[in-house]
Amino acid sequence: MSEEFEVRGAHEDTIDKAAERGAEDPFVGRIALTTAVLATIGAVLSYEGGATQASALMYKNEAAIKKTEAANQWNFYQAKSNKQNLAEMAVLLVPQDSRQKFSAEIERYAKEKADISKEAQKFESESKAQDERSDHELHVHHRYALATTFLQIAIALSAIALLTRKKWLQWGVYAISAVGVALGISAYFTH
């Protein structure tokens, strides 16, 4: 038979006791409610921050893959250039009756190089676009992280306000919370 048990942190007991006292004391009730709301908003912003960080890494990885594909194309281009150069030298060195074959190869290599160049440039363009998307996602992540930090500070400050029962600390909680929520909203609309 398995037994379930819950390990509670000291802060959870404090919050429960404060909630019980909240019915008697409006100051305690407001701080407890504010803390619960801030923790919920902070959890959502933290999740969004993690999601944007993961997206930034995914886009950066895609950029690296496209950059590698572009490098492979440029290496292929270089190989074709080398073959074209050899064919151009052959035209100068072989007898007149054999030159037609090498001239045809020169034209073929020039056409192949043009196609390879277009492909390489396409990969470079895709890599740049993925890099830009990654940078944007990372910027949004930083806004979410900053918003979460402000909310964590507000939660800590609310605990201090609860312990000291200072009204000005309560207003500090609201002010810092407003900054955190504003940053979270800004991150959401920047995304």
Summary of the structure (lengths in Angstrom):
residues: 191
radius of gyration: 32.1
end to end distance: 49.2
largest distance: 108.2
contacts: 556
relative contact order: 0.14
helix: 91%
strand: 0%
